Amino acid sequence: MFENLSDRLERSFKILKGEGKITEINVAETLKDVRRALLDADVNYKVAKSFTDTVKQKALGMNVLTAVKPGQLMVKIVHDELAELMGGETVGLKLEGKPSIILMSGLQGSGKTTFSGKLANMLKKKQHKKPLLVACDVYRPAAIEQLKVVGASVEVPVYSEDGNKNVVEIANNAIREAKAKGNDVVIIDTAGRLAVDEEMMNEIATLKEAVNPDETLFVVDSMTGQDAVNTAKEFNDRLDFDGVILTKLDGDTRGGAALSIRTVVTKPIKFIGTGEKMEAIDAFHPNRMADRILGMGDVVSLVERAQEQYDEEEARRLQKKIAKNKFDFNDFLGQINQIKKMGNLKDLAAMIPGVGKQLKDIDIDDNAFKGIEAIIQSMTPKERSNPEILNQSRRMRIAKGSGTNIQEVNRLIKQFDQTRKMMKMVTGGGMRNMMGAMKNMKGGMPKM
């Protein structure tokens, strides 16, 4: 995400390197490159021009301190304006109804149904809500079944009425059901529709009026670039929605939608989708996104993801095992699963300042732990709990069972032993210990 834009902006700032002061000439040259970078990222032309005009005005109006180089000052100004361009502040959901109602809207294929499940999962786990998903896509074949599968995966009930095509009736019945069963949030998944389809737009407008939702959210596929912004404007003119959800921001997207949509529709981006997993949903933080665009990483989001997977009771259990040197392959496998739940590995690496740039041309497979897991899962329960019994014959059997070779098995066991020794030396427990130990292991993780 934003890799090309980040590179282009970095090259633009180099124009000011070595300059003693900011002048109208060198600022104009730098911002000419910045504007081109924004346009190449599929940012709306008017938004790009307004952005660079504002940056120019602020840059020329500031005195450069002797301790701050012109290039550094320009980065600071661009960072602040990027954050402002994307909304300036994080805007959450306003859920005040009893039950609270969230109406999902958007084009077909934008990821509404999947994101409805992600949203339900987030509200359930982070805010301890009891959501109910409602199947109001009565046109697309298997849409109701898809929502049921999504609901089952996050253990959230789904309300549907097979054969009923009246979405207002279905939604109202679902709200009554929610009140009766104590569900405090109702998420209504609607059919995808085109803004030019008058009949379908009238249907969702009628549905909104009937259920009076706390939040009407517009889900848009960020990979459609500027088209996403145009579609959002058309939907907003009819629905006056409360916020935008950008999906597929982990894909090959130029980022133009994220940078343009707030200005064009004057509605905040509330959430972003960062992967296929049900946990791959993040609140949208303009300031943090500006950090990432300018290659500064996003340590706060990385820590938040780690904290979401942190189990205090499990950490205490592991700490006791580590102190007694009893950390085993079952624990090792559990820690790997925690890391995987945090999201896409390359996306996680990009949150570390300076690392994302180094890894931009390196393909990090999300199955990077697959070989390690195969080796551990090929061990017997006794072997996982007692790594010291892994003699040569056992290792050969494990290599055959995991589809690897004896060298890879030996390497993993050796590095596991190093990890265990280091973890015993380090105070504290859980993922923090493991991550620190893995970082210091000679040769890193085994290549599978």
C-alpha positions, 0 to 999 in steps of 0.5 A, spaced: 500 500 500 502 506 498 509 504 496 510 507 489 507 514 492 512 513 498 518 512 493 516 518 489 515 523 495 522 521 497 525 523 491 521 529 491 524 531 497 531 530 495 530 536 491 531 540 497 537 536 500 543 541 500 539 547 500 540 552 505 533 555 505 526 554 502 525 559 496 519 560 491 524 556 486 526 550 490 519 549 493 515 550 486 520 544 483 519 540 489 511 541 489 511 539 482 514 532 483 509 532 489 503 533 485 505 528 479 506 523 485 499 524 487 496 524 480 500 517 479 497 515 485 490 516 482 488 522 487 483 527 484 486 532 480 483 538 484 485 535 491 492 534 488 492 541 486 489 544 492 494 540 497 500 542 493 498 550 493 496 549 501 503 546 502 507 551 498 503 557 502 505 554 508 512 552 506 514 559 504 511 562 510 515 559 515 522 560 517 527 555 517 531 554 524 538 552 523 537 546 526 532 544 521 534 542 514 529 545 508 527 538 506 526 536 513 521 542 514 518 540 507 516 533 510 513 535 516 509 540 512 507 535 507 505 530 513 501 534 517 497 536 510 496 529 508 493 527 515 489 533 514 487 531 507 485 524 510 480 527 515 485 530 521 482 525 526 480 518 527 472 518 527 469 512 531 462 509 530 456 512 534 452 507 537 446 510 541 440 506 539 437 500 543 439 496 539 444 500 535 443 499 527 448 499 522 446 500 515 451 497 510 451 500 502 456 500 496 457 497 489 457 489 488 463 486 489 466 491 494 466 487 500 460 489 504 458 482 506 465 480 508 466 487 512 460 486 515 462 480 518 469 483 520 465 489 523 461 484 527 467 480 530 470 487 532 464 489 536 464 483 539 471 482 541 473 489 542 467 492 545 463 486 548 457 487 544 452 482 542 451 483 534 446 480 529 447 480 522 441 481 517 441 478 510 438 484 506 441 482 499 435 478 496 438 478 489 445 475 489 445 468 488 448 465 495 448 472 498 444 469 504 448 463 505 455 467 504 453 471 510 451 465 514 458 462 513 461 469 515 457 469 521 458 462 523 466 464 522 466 469 527 460 466 532 455 471 530 448 470 529 445 471 522 437 473 521 434 471 514 428 470 511 428 465 505 423 467 499 422 474 502 424 480 497 421 485 502 428 488 505 424 493 509 420 487 512 426 483 513 430 489 517 424 491 521 423 483 523 430 483 525 430 489 529 424 486 533 428 479 533 434 483 536 430 486 542 427 480 544 434 476 544 438 481 547 442 483 541 445 490 542 447 492 535 444 490 528 448 490 522 444 490 515 448 487 509 444 490 503 445 488 496 450 491 491 447 496 487 449 502 482 448 509 483 445 509 476 440 504 478 434 508 480 430 502 482 435 499 487 437 506 489 430 508 491 430 501 495 436 503 500 433 510 501 427 507 503 430 502 507 434 507 511 428 511 512 424 505 515 430 503 520 433 510 521 440 507 522 445 510 527 450 509 522 450 508 514 456 506 512 459 506 504 463 500 503 468 501 497 474 497 494 480 502 494 483 498 488 478 502 484 482 508 485 478 514 483 472 511 480 471 509 488 471 516 489 466 518 484 461 512 486 462 515 493 460 522 491 454 519 487 451 514 493 452 520 498 448 525 494 442 520 495 444 516 502 448 522 506 452 516 509 456 517 515 462 514 513 466 510 509 470 503 509 476 502 504 477 495 503 483 491 500 488 496 502 493 491 503 492 489 495 496 493 489 492 499 490 495 506 489 492 509 495 488 515 491 481 513 494 484 514 501 487 521 499 481 523 495 475 521 498 475 525 505 475 531 501 470 530 495 464 527 499 466 531 506 465 524 510 470 521 514 474 514 513 472 510 519 475 503 517 480 500 513 480 492 511 487 490 511 487 483 509 482 477 508 482 474 515 476 476 520 481 480 524 483 484 518 480 491 520 483 497 523 480 504 525 482 509 520 487 514 523 489 519 518 496 521 522 498 514 522 497 513 515 501 519 513 506 516 517 506 510 513 506 514 506 512 518 508 516 511 510 515 513 518 512 506 519 506 505 524 509 503 531 502 505 535 498 500 530 503 495 531 503 495 538 495 495 538 495 489 534 500 485 539 496 487 545 489 485 541 493 478 541 496 478 548 493 474 553 495 476 561 493 469 564 497 465 558 503 470 559 503 468 566 503 461 565 508 461 559 513 466 564 513 460 569 514 455 564 520 459 561 523 460 568 523 453 569 526 452 562 520 448 560 518 452 554 516 447 549 514 446 542 506 447 543 508 453 546 512 455 540 507 453 536 502 457 540 506 464 539 507 463 532 499 463 531 499 469 535 503 472 530 499 470 524 493 473 527 496 480 527 495 480 520 499 480 513 507 479 515 509 484 510 504 489 512 506 488 519 514 489 517 512 496 514 509 498 520 516 498 523 520 505 521 525 504 516 523 496 515 518 497 510 522 501 505 527 495 505 522 490 504 518 493 498 522 489 493 522 482 497 516 478 497 514 475 504 509 469 504 504 469 509 505 462 509 512 463 512 511 459 518 508 453 514 514 449 514 516 450 521 508 448 523 509 442 519 515 440 522 512 441 529 505 438 527 509 432 525 512 430 532 508 426 537 505 430 543 510 427 547 516 430 543 513 436 543 512 437 550 519 434 551 524 436 546 530 433 549 528 426 547 528 428 539 534 423 537 536 422 530 531 417 528 526 421 531 528 427 527 529 423 521 521 420 522 519 428 523 523 430 516 519 425 512 512 426 516 513 434 514 515 433 507 522 437 509 529 434 510 533 432 516 537 439 515 531 443 516 529 439 522 536 440 525 536 447 524 529 448 527 531 444 533 537 448 534 534 455 534 528 453 538 534 451 543 537 458 543 530 461 543 529 457 550 535 459 553 534 466 551 527 466 554 530 464 560 535 469 561 529 475 559 524 477 564 517 478 562 513 473 558 509 471 552 510 474 545 515 480 547 520 474 549 519 470 543 520 476 538 526 479 542 529 472 542 527 470 535 530 477 533 537 475 536 537 468 534 543 467 529 541 466 522 534 468 523 528 463 522 529 457 518 528 457 511 523 453 509 
